[in-house]
Protein backbone atom coordinates (compact mmCIF):
# COMPACT_ATOMS: atom_id res chain seq x y z
CA UNK A 1 0.00 0.00 0.00
CA UNK A 2 2.84 2.39 0.89
CA UNK A 3 4.53 1.78 -2.47
CA UNK A 4 1.21 2.33 -4.22
CA UNK A 5 0.66 5.69 -2.44
CA UNK A 6 4.21 6.79 -3.17
CA UNK A 7 3.70 5.91 -6.83
CA UNK A 8 0.50 7.96 -6.96
CA UNK A 9 2.21 10.97 -5.37
CA UNK A 10 5.17 10.74 -7.76
CA UNK A 11 2.79 10.46 -10.72
CA UNK A 12 0.85 13.53 -9.55
CA UNK A 13 4.05 15.55 -9.11
CA UNK A 14 5.31 14.46 -12.53
CA UNK A 15 2.00 15.40 -14.12
CA UNK A 16 2.10 18.82 -12.48
CA UNK A 17 5.65 19.46 -13.70
CA UNK A 18 4.74 18.41 -17.23
CA UNK A 19 1.69 20.62 -17.37
CA UNK A 20 3.17 23.80 -15.90
CA UNK A 21 4.23 26.53 -18.35
CA UNK A 22 5.19 30.19 -18.24
CA UNK A 23 3.61 32.88 -20.36
CA UNK A 24 4.46 36.52 -21.12
CA UNK A 25 2.41 39.10 -22.97
CA UNK A 26 1.36 42.67 -23.58
CA UNK A 27 -2.10 44.23 -23.77
CA UNK A 28 -3.74 47.30 -25.22
CA UNK A 29 -7.32 48.36 -24.69
CA UNK A 30 -9.92 50.67 -23.26
CA UNK A 31 -10.72 51.95 -19.78
CA UNK A 32 -13.78 53.34 -18.06
CA UNK A 33 -15.31 53.87 -14.66
CA UNK A 34 -18.55 53.94 -12.71
CA UNK A 35 -18.90 56.45 -9.91
CA UNK A 36 -20.38 59.79 -8.96
CA UNK A 37 -20.07 61.19 -12.50
CA UNK A 38 -21.30 57.98 -14.13
CA UNK A 39 -23.53 56.05 -11.73
CA UNK A 40 -25.41 53.86 -14.21
CA UNK A 41 -23.47 52.85 -17.35
CA UNK A 42 -21.10 49.89 -16.67
CA UNK A 43 -19.64 50.01 -20.20
CA UNK A 44 -18.98 53.73 -20.63
CA UNK A 45 -15.43 54.03 -22.00
CA UNK A 46 -13.53 57.20 -21.11
CA UNK A 47 -9.86 56.38 -21.73
CA UNK A 48 -7.26 53.87 -22.81
CA UNK A 49 -4.96 51.35 -21.11
CA UNK A 50 -1.90 49.21 -21.71
CA UNK A 51 -0.21 46.47 -19.67
CA UNK A 52 2.45 43.79 -19.53
CA UNK A 53 1.91 40.42 -17.88
CA UNK A 54 3.65 37.34 -16.57
CA UNK A 55 1.57 34.21 -16.15
CA UNK A 56 2.06 30.80 -14.62
CA UNK A 57 -0.14 28.08 -16.15
CA UNK A 58 -0.34 25.36 -13.51
CA UNK A 59 -2.28 22.93 -15.69
CA UNK A 60 -4.91 22.99 -18.45
CA UNK A 61 -7.46 24.76 -16.24
CA UNK A 62 -5.73 27.01 -13.69
CA UNK A 63 -3.36 29.97 -14.05
CA UNK A 64 -2.04 32.88 -11.99
CA UNK A 65 -1.33 36.21 -13.70
CA UNK A 66 0.75 39.16 -12.51
CA UNK A 67 0.13 42.39 -14.48
CA UNK A 68 1.36 45.97 -14.53
CA UNK A 69 -1.20 48.31 -16.09
CA UNK A 70 -1.32 52.02 -16.87
CA UNK A 71 -4.55 53.67 -17.95
CA UNK A 72 -6.68 56.79 -17.90
CA UNK A 73 -10.31 57.37 -16.91
CA UNK A 74 -12.38 60.56 -17.00
CA UNK A 75 -15.85 61.95 -16.51
CA UNK A 76 -17.72 65.18 -17.18
CA UNK A 77 -21.21 66.24 -16.12
CA UNK A 78 -21.45 68.38 -19.24
CA UNK A 79 -21.70 65.17 -21.31
CA UNK A 80 -24.55 63.73 -19.26
CA UNK A 81 -28.14 63.50 -20.39
CA UNK A 82 -29.24 64.14 -16.81
CA UNK A 83 -30.15 67.80 -16.23
CA UNK A 84 -29.17 67.61 -12.57
CA UNK A 85 -25.68 66.40 -13.49
CA UNK A 86 -25.29 69.07 -16.19
CA UNK A 87 -26.18 71.71 -13.62
CA UNK A 88 -23.60 70.28 -11.15
CA UNK A 89 -20.96 70.74 -13.88
CA UNK A 90 -18.12 68.73 -12.31
CA UNK A 91 -15.40 66.96 -14.27
CA UNK A 92 -12.22 64.98 -13.66
CA UNK A 93 -9.48 62.99 -15.34
CA UNK A 94 -7.03 60.65 -13.66
CA UNK A 95 -4.22 58.34 -14.63
CA UNK A 96 -4.18 54.86 -13.09
CA UNK A 97 -1.13 52.78 -12.27
CA UNK A 98 -2.08 49.28 -11.21
CA UNK A 99 -0.27 46.12 -10.14
CA UNK A 100 -2.60 43.13 -10.00
CA UNK A 101 -2.56 39.43 -9.25
CA UNK A 102 -5.45 37.27 -10.45
CA UNK A 103 -6.31 33.62 -10.75
CA UNK A 104 -7.76 32.31 -14.01
CA UNK A 105 -10.05 29.31 -14.53
CA UNK A 106 -10.47 27.91 -18.05
CA UNK A 107 -13.77 26.34 -19.06
CA UNK A 108 -11.95 23.88 -21.35
CA UNK A 109 -8.58 22.14 -21.35
CA UNK A 110 -6.12 24.66 -22.76
CA UNK A 111 -2.35 24.63 -23.21
CA UNK A 112 -1.07 26.00 -26.54
CA UNK A 113 0.35 23.33 -28.86
CA UNK A 114 -0.46 20.63 -26.29
CA UNK A 115 -4.21 20.28 -25.83
CA UNK A 116 -6.52 19.72 -28.77
CA UNK A 117 -8.66 22.72 -27.82
CA UNK A 118 -7.49 25.88 -29.61
CA UNK A 119 -9.70 28.21 -27.58
CA UNK A 120 -11.46 28.48 -24.24
CA UNK A 121 -13.64 30.96 -22.36
CA UNK A 122 -12.34 31.74 -18.89
CA UNK A 123 -13.10 33.60 -15.67
CA UNK A 124 -10.71 35.45 -13.39
CA UNK A 125 -10.73 36.92 -9.90
CA UNK A 126 -8.07 38.63 -7.82
CA UNK A 127 -6.85 41.89 -6.34
CA UNK A 128 -4.93 45.03 -7.22
CA UNK A 129 -3.06 47.94 -5.74
CA UNK A 130 -3.80 51.15 -7.67
CA UNK A 131 -2.50 54.70 -7.62
CA UNK A 132 -4.71 57.53 -8.93
CA UNK A 133 -4.58 61.33 -9.05
CA UNK A 134 -7.80 63.11 -10.06
CA UNK A 135 -7.36 66.42 -11.87
CA UNK A 136 -9.65 69.09 -13.30
CA UNK A 137 -9.09 71.88 -15.78
CA UNK A 138 -10.34 75.34 -14.86
CA UNK A 139 -9.86 78.42 -17.03
CA UNK A 140 -7.22 76.65 -19.08
CA UNK A 141 -5.15 75.40 -16.14
CA UNK A 142 -5.06 71.86 -14.75
CA UNK A 143 -5.15 71.31 -10.98
CA UNK A 144 -4.58 68.27 -8.77
CA UNK A 145 -7.82 67.93 -6.82
CA UNK A 146 -6.75 65.81 -3.85
CA UNK A 147 -4.69 68.52 -2.06
CA UNK A 148 -7.57 71.02 -2.41
CA UNK A 149 -9.92 69.00 -0.14
CA UNK A 150 -12.92 70.02 -2.24
CA UNK A 151 -15.45 68.44 0.14
CA UNK A 152 -14.01 70.12 3.22
CA UNK A 153 -12.15 67.02 4.44
CA UNK A 154 -10.02 67.42 7.54
CA UNK A 155 -7.26 65.48 5.76
CA UNK A 156 -6.76 64.77 2.04
CA UNK A 157 -7.86 61.29 0.99
CA UNK A 158 -5.25 58.72 0.03
CA UNK A 159 -4.40 58.43 -3.66
CA UNK A 160 -3.62 54.71 -3.45
CA UNK A 161 -6.23 52.02 -2.96
CA UNK A 162 -6.74 48.28 -3.11
CA UNK A 163 -9.36 46.87 -5.44
CA UNK A 164 -11.13 43.55 -5.94
CA UNK A 165 -10.97 42.26 -9.53
CA UNK A 166 -13.46 40.08 -11.38
CA UNK A 167 -13.97 39.45 -15.09
CA UNK A 168 -14.21 37.10 -18.03
CA UNK A 169 -12.64 36.58 -21.42
CA UNK A 170 -11.68 34.17 -24.18
CA UNK A 171 -8.30 32.74 -25.18
CA UNK A 172 -7.36 31.63 -28.69
CA UNK A 173 -4.18 29.77 -29.67
CA UNK A 174 -3.78 30.97 -33.24
CA UNK A 175 -0.36 29.44 -34.00
CA UNK A 176 2.27 27.41 -32.14
CA UNK A 177 2.82 29.07 -28.74
CA UNK A 178 1.12 32.38 -29.57
CA UNK A 179 -2.22 33.36 -28.00
CA UNK A 180 -4.73 36.11 -28.63
CA UNK A 181 -6.80 36.93 -25.55
CA UNK A 182 -9.77 39.27 -25.17
CA UNK A 183 -11.24 40.08 -21.77
CA UNK A 184 -13.05 42.62 -19.63
CA UNK A 185 -12.21 43.06 -15.96
CA UNK A 186 -13.90 45.23 -13.33
CA UNK A 187 -12.12 46.70 -10.31
CA UNK A 188 -14.19 47.38 -7.21
CA UNK A 189 -12.03 50.07 -5.62
CA UNK A 190 -12.01 50.60 -1.86
CA UNK A 191 -12.23 54.36 -2.30
CA UNK A 192 -14.95 56.76 -3.41
CA UNK A 193 -12.53 59.40 -4.65
CA UNK A 194 -11.34 58.22 -8.07
CA UNK A 195 -13.33 61.20 -9.36
CA UNK A 196 -12.78 63.48 -6.29
CA UNK A 197 -16.52 63.37 -5.63
CA UNK A 198 -18.17 61.49 -2.76
CA UNK A 199 -20.39 63.27 -0.28
CA UNK A 200 -21.81 66.73 0.39
CA UNK A 201 -21.07 70.32 -0.52
CA UNK A 202 -18.81 71.82 2.13
CA UNK A 203 -19.52 75.17 3.81
CA UNK A 204 -17.59 78.20 2.58
CA UNK A 205 -15.81 78.30 5.96
CA UNK A 206 -14.00 75.07 4.98
CA UNK A 207 -12.00 77.03 2.41
CA UNK A 208 -9.54 79.88 2.77
CA UNK A 209 -11.89 82.20 0.85
CA UNK A 210 -14.75 82.12 -1.68
CA UNK A 211 -12.19 83.20 -4.27
CA UNK A 212 -9.81 80.30 -3.63
CA UNK A 213 -9.27 77.79 -6.40
CA UNK A 214 -10.33 75.02 -4.01
CA UNK A 215 -13.77 76.60 -3.54
CA UNK A 216 -14.18 77.26 -7.25
CA UNK A 217 -13.42 73.65 -8.11
CA UNK A 218 -15.58 72.35 -5.25
CA UNK A 219 -18.70 74.00 -6.64
CA UNK A 220 -18.71 74.61 -10.38
CA UNK A 221 -22.49 74.37 -10.69
CA UNK A 222 -24.50 76.48 -13.08
CA UNK A 223 -26.59 77.00 -9.96
CA UNK A 224 -24.44 76.99 -6.78
CA UNK A 225 -24.89 74.04 -4.43
CA UNK A 226 -25.99 74.59 -0.85
CA UNK A 227 -23.62 73.49 1.94
CA UNK A 228 -24.67 70.12 3.36
CA UNK A 229 -26.61 69.06 0.25
CA UNK A 230 -25.69 66.14 -1.94
CA UNK A 231 -22.62 66.57 -4.18
CA UNK A 232 -21.90 62.90 -4.97
CA UNK A 233 -24.10 59.83 -5.26
CA UNK A 234 -23.27 58.80 -1.65
CA UNK A 235 -22.28 55.26 -2.69
CA UNK A 236 -19.18 54.19 -0.75
CA UNK A 237 -17.04 52.91 -3.66
CA UNK A 238 -16.08 53.69 -7.25
CA UNK A 239 -15.47 51.03 -9.92
CA UNK A 240 -13.20 51.06 -12.95
CA UNK A 241 -12.66 48.56 -15.73
CA UNK A 242 -10.29 47.57 -18.51
CA UNK A 243 -11.23 45.96 -21.82
CA UNK A 244 -8.05 44.32 -23.11
CA UNK A 245 -6.75 42.61 -26.21
CA UNK A 246 -3.62 40.66 -25.29
CA UNK A 247 -0.93 38.99 -27.39
CA UNK A 248 1.01 36.41 -25.37
CA UNK A 249 3.67 33.76 -25.86
CA UNK A 250 3.69 30.49 -23.91
CA UNK A 251 7.01 28.79 -23.22
CA UNK A 252 6.40 25.12 -24.01
CA UNK A 253 8.96 22.52 -23.00
CA UNK A 254 9.10 18.87 -23.94
CA UNK A 255 7.86 18.04 -20.44
CA UNK A 256 4.48 19.55 -21.30
CA UNK A 257 3.71 16.85 -23.84
CA UNK A 258 1.99 13.80 -22.47
N, C-alpha and C positions, 0 to 999 in steps of 0.2 A: 504493500500500500504506500509506504514511504517513497519507494522508487517511482511509483506511478504519479504521486503528487509532485515530486521533484520534476518529473518529465513534463507534466502539465505546466508548471511554473516556467520552466525553461522555454517551452513552446510559446507561451504567452509573451515572454520577454522578447524572444526572437521575432515573433510576429509584430510586436510594437516597434522594434528597431527597423524592421523592413518597411513598415508603413510610414514612418515619420519622414517628413521632408521639410525643407525650408523654402520660403518664398519671399521675394522682394518685388516692390512695385511702386508706381506713382499714379496719382489721381488728379483729375481736373473736373470741376463741376460748378454747381450753383449753391447759393446759401440763402436762407431766409429766417424769419423769426416770427413768433407769436408773443404778444405782450400788450402793454398798455396802448400802443399805437397801432396794433393789429390784433384785436382780441378774438377774431372769428375765423380767419382764413389760414388753415394749416399748410397750404401750398403756395403762399405768396412769396415769390422770389424777390430779393432785394439786393443781392450781391453775388460775388463769385468766391471760389475756394480752390485750394490746391493742397496736396498732401503727399507724403512718402510713407511707405509702410514696410514692416518686417513681420512675417507671419510664420508660425510653426504649425504645420499640419500633423496632428498626432496620429490620425488614421483617416479612413475614407469619409468619416462623418464629422470629426471635431477638430477645430483649429483655434489658435489664440493669435490675435493681431495687435501689434503695437504700431500706432500711427502718430505722426506729427502733422498738424494741419494749420494752415493760415487762411483766413477768410474775412469777409466783410459783410455786415448786415446794416440795414438802414430802415427808417420809417419817417413818414411825414403826414401830418393831419391834413395838409392841403390837398393830398391825393385821395382822401377818403370820400366815400359817398354819403357819409353820415354828417349831417349838418352840425351836430354838437361837436364832433371832432374837428371839423373845419373851423369852427369858431374858437376852439381851444388853441389851434395853430402851433402845436409843438412839432419838433423834428429832431432827429438824431442820426448819427452814423458812427459805427464803431468797428475797429478791426478786432479780430479774434485770433488768438494763438492758443492752440489746443494740443495737449498730449493725451492720448486715449489708449486704453487697453480693453479689448472686447473678446468675448468668446463667440465662435461661429458654430452653427449646427447645420449640416447639409441635409436636405431631404432625401438625397440619393447618394449612392457610393460615388466618390469623386476624388481621383488623383490623376492629374494630367499624364497621359501616355501609359497609364497603368490600368485603370478601370475602363470598362467598356463604355460607361456613360461619359458623354462629351459635355454635358451641362447638368446643372442642378440648381433649383431654388434653395435659398438658405435664410436663416434667421440669425440675428446677433444681438447680444446684450452685454453691457459693460459699464465702464465709468470713465470720466475725463477730468482733467484739471485745465481750466481755461482762464486766460487773461483777457480783459476787455477794457475799453477806454472810450466811453460815449462822448461825442463832440457835437456841437451845433454851430452853424454859421449865422452870424448876425451882422448886418450892414457890411457884408463883404469880408468879415474876419471870422476865423474859426477859433472856437474856445473849447478847452477841456471842461466838461460839465461837473465831474466829480468833485474838484476842489471848491466849486462855487456853492455847494450844499443848497441846491435850488428848492428843496422842500423843508428848509429850516432845520436840518439835522444838527444835532449837537456835535457829531463827528462825521467826517466823510465816510461813505460806504467803501467797502473793500472792492478793488477792481480785479480780484481773482476769485474764482468760485469752483466748486466741484459740480459735476453734472452726471446724471444717470442717462445712459445711452440705450436706445432700443431701435431696431430697424429690420429691414428685409432687403433681399436682392437676388440676383441670379448670376451664376458663374458659367462661362463658356470656354472650353479648351479648344481654341481654333486651329492650333498647330503645335505639334511637339510639346514643349514645356511652357508655351505661352498661353495666357488666360486673358479674357476680356470680361470684366465684372461691372455690373451696374447695380447700384443700391441707393436707398434713401435711409438716413438715420436721424432720429430726433434726439435732442439733448434737453433733458429736463433740468434746468439750471437751478441751483439752490441760492438764487438771488432774484430780486425783482427790479434790479437796476441796470440791466443791459441797455435800456433806453433812457435811463436817468429819470424815469417816471414811476411812481409807486402809489403814493398816498394822497395827501390833501394839500391845498394851497396854504403856504405859510404866511403868517402875519408880516406886515412890512417891518415890524420891529426886529425880525430875524435877520434882516439885512442891514448893511452899513448905511444905506440910504436908498430912497426910491429911484435914484439916478444911477445906482450901481449896476454893473453888467450882470451880476448875479440875480438881482431882482428883475431885470429886463428879460433875462432868459428863463426865469422861473414862471413868469406870466406873460406870454406873448399873444394872449387871446385878443380876438377882434373886439370882444367885450370882456373887460377884466374879470378875473375870477375873484370870488370872495374868500377871505381867509377862513380856513376850516372846512371849506366845501371840497368836493371830490375833484382831484386832479388826475389820478390814475384810475385803473379799473378795480383796484383793491384786491386783486388776486395776489397770492404770496410769491409766485414764481413766474419767470419768463422761460420761454422755450425757443431754441433755435435748431435748425436742421441743415444738413448737407445732402445734396443729390450728386453722387459721384459716378464717374466713368473711370475705371481703373484698368491699366495694363500691367500685368505682373508676369514674373518668370519664376517657375518652380524648379528647384535643383533636385533632379532625379538621379539617384544612385542605383547601382545594380541590385542593392539590397531591397529596393522597393518592389522588385518584380517577384511575384509568387504565383 
